[in-house]
Amino acid sequence: MRHTQGQRDEALRFISHDIREPSASILTVVELARANPALLPRDLLLQRIERHAHTGLELADGFVDLARAEAQPFHAELLDLVELATQAIDNAWAQGRRKQVRLSLTTELEEAPCIGDRGLLARALANVVGNGLKYSPSGSELVCRITERHASWGVAIQDQGPGIAAEQQKQLFQPFHRLHRESHPEVHGVGLGLLLVRTTLQRHGGSVEIESAENEGCTVILVLPKPAAATLQSLSNAHLHDAP
């Protein structure tokens, strides 16, 4: 009941403040332009309206994605994390090229089987890779590494961005909170990406680890449990049975 109450309070705060802020900013810009047309040239006026509109859309999309990650039906299937990570890197290639950031995948594993929801995990990986690219300086490298642990897999995405001081890392999963708002105003975001990632990993029985320090880049590690041998065998048999 307390969890449900907290979710309701968070939704009300989002609707009453966060989602209204971009629209209020647009109205303020329009009112200023009407009161003093010379104050804002047409191109600057349109740029500001466009920026606030994009922020509103990102907030709405992020909130919907988070709600889906928390409540949508869980479609479990046998997945390969090496394949999913490869797809995430490939999908981000164009964005990396625009920023002149090299993307690479490093692993000694041929495959890393896990039981999960393909849509949720693909979105979580895309969020982490995209977030790393946002803060990666031009000419740097973003590396994805997949390693095997005792009873789990680790998918680590390492960037060469500004890094996060140890005392600030606990704020990473606070909704609508951006740590580098002042130092990197050019980076757009609404502060829901890592919260969605953590929610997704929790639904998979995993966790998110952060390895970072100020001015030393950031590594986000998605830890996912290995499936039991009996579970793998059962899913493999079901797949063979369903195959034409």
Buried (B, 14 or more C-beta within 10 A) or exposed (E): EEEEEEEEEBEEEBEEEBBEBBEEBBEEBBEBBEEEEEEBEEEEBEEBBEBBBEBBEBBBEBBEBBBBBBEEEEEBEBBBBBEBBBEBBEBBEEBBEEBEBBBEBEBEEEEBBBBBBEEBBBBBBBBBBBBBBBBBEEEBBBBBBBBEEEEBBBBBBBBBBBBBEEEBBEEBBEBBBBBBEEEBEEBEBBBBBBBBBBBBBEBBEBBBEBBBEEEBBBBBBBBBBBBEEEBBEEBEEEEEEEEE
